[in-house]
């Protein structure tokens, strides 16, 4: 298995954070998925209940990042077939973007 990439997080909003090579094993129940393609996130807006994770998987050919617009989390480069996961424990609306590709944006809506 390739080396696990490091991650940074603001713990006030987020509890769990991980970056790994793609695999299906270890997916937590309730996880929702977002694909990072070569010029967009899909879906670009996703709603999840507090306490559950979202996993962004790079399904493109280029590397991407997933960066909170309000500096709550920042992934390192997510290479093709790798993923980045954040568990959201607080309700709110969290816009994010890819720091490499300016047009790639998305929003996470967390309900109580």
Helices and strands as residue ranges (DSSP letters): E 8-9, E 14-21, E 32-36, E 41-42, E 45-49, E 52-58, E 67-68, E 73-74, E 82-88, E 92-97, E 105-111
